[in-house]
Amino acid sequence: MQITSRELMARLPGKVTEEWPEGERFAEAFAHGTMSVELYAPVGTDPQSPHSQDELYFVISGTGDFVSGEERMSVSPGTALFVPAGRPHRFENFSPGFATWVVFWGPQGGER
């Protein structure tokens, strides 16, 4: 399986929902078992709510801040982030063109 970030960006915005009134800002690349890989490219604000699986982010373009629980850190291309299942988190102050790979895996509630 192979896909590029450019191919996934062409799918955005995605489906309009209550949470994403201007269209979803993520596109799934592929999934296998409990693992899924997405490209996430928020615009304006990041309306994420905590996820039920552990996740990794790999920032591929743009800059911004990442807030996870009480922690705040600057991110840029090459930054890798881990978020355990259930932890509130979001990107803030991100630049136009910000995008990140997201990998979800493991059981609901996360690995312990």
C-alpha positions in Angstrom: 0.0 0.0 0.0 1.2 3.5 -0.8 -0.3 7.0 -0.9 1.2 10.5 -0.8 0.2 13.4 1.3 -0.5 15.3 -2.0 -3.1 12.7 -3.0 -4.8 12.9 0.4 -4.8 16.7 0.5 -6.7 16.6 -2.8 -9.5 14.8 -0.9 -10.0 17.7 1.5 -12.3 19.1 2.6 -14.2 15.9 3.2 -17.7 15.2 4.3 -19.7 18.0 6.0 -20.8 17.0 9.5 -22.0 18.8 12.6 -18.4 18.8 14.0 -17.0 19.8 10.6 -19.5 22.3 9.1 -17.0 23.2 6.4 -16.0 19.6 5.6 -13.8 17.1 7.4 -10.1 18.1 7.5 -8.7 14.5 7.6 -8.5 11.8 5.0 -7.7 8.1 5.7 -4.7 6.7 3.9 -5.2 3.1 4.9 -6.1 0.8 7.7 -5.2 -2.7 8.9 -6.4 -4.4 12.0 -6.5 -1.8 14.8 -4.2 0.6 13.0 -5.2 3.4 10.7 -3.2 6.2 9.1 -4.7 9.6 8.2 -3.6 12.9 7.0 -4.9 15.8 9.2 -4.9 19.4 7.9 -7.0 21.7 10.1 -8.0 25.1 9.0 -8.8 28.0 11.4 -9.4 26.0 14.5 -8.8 22.4 15.6 -12.1 21.0 17.0 -10.6 17.6 18.0 -12.0 15.8 21.0 -10.1 13.0 22.8 -9.7 9.8 20.8 -10.4 6.3 22.0 -7.1 4.9 20.7 -3.5 5.8 21.3 -2.1 8.0 18.5 1.1 9.4 16.9 1.4 12.6 15.0 4.2 13.3 12.5 4.1 16.9 11.4 4.9 17.2 7.6 4.2 20.9 6.8 3.6 24.2 8.6 4.2 25.2 12.2 2.1 25.7 15.3 1.6 24.9 18.9 0.4 21.5 20.2 -1.6 21.4 23.5 -1.9 18.0 25.2 -3.3 18.0 28.7 -1.4 20.8 30.5 1.6 20.7 28.1 2.1 23.2 25.3 4.9 22.8 22.7 5.9 24.3 19.4 5.8 21.9 16.4 7.3 22.1 12.9 8.0 19.6 10.1 9.8 16.6 11.6 8.1 16.8 15.0 6.7 13.5 16.3 4.1 13.5 19.1 2.4 10.7 21.2 -1.0 11.1 22.7 -2.5 8.4 24.9 -6.1 7.5 24.4 -8.6 9.8 26.1 -6.3 12.7 26.6 -7.6 16.1 25.4 -5.4 17.7 22.8 -5.4 20.1 19.9 -3.3 22.2 17.6 -3.3 26.0 18.0 -1.8 29.0 16.2 -1.0 26.8 13.2 0.2 28.3 9.9 -1.6 28.0 6.6 -0.8 24.7 5.0 -0.3 22.9 8.3 -0.6 19.1 7.9 0.4 16.1 9.9 0.2 12.3 9.6 -1.8 10.6 12.3 -1.5 7.0 13.2 -4.1 5.4 15.5 -3.6 1.9 16.9 -4.4 -0.5 19.7 -7.4 -1.4 21.8 -10.1 1.1 22.7 -8.9 2.9 25.8 -5.3 2.6 24.7 -2.5 0.3 25.7 -1.6 0.3 29.4 
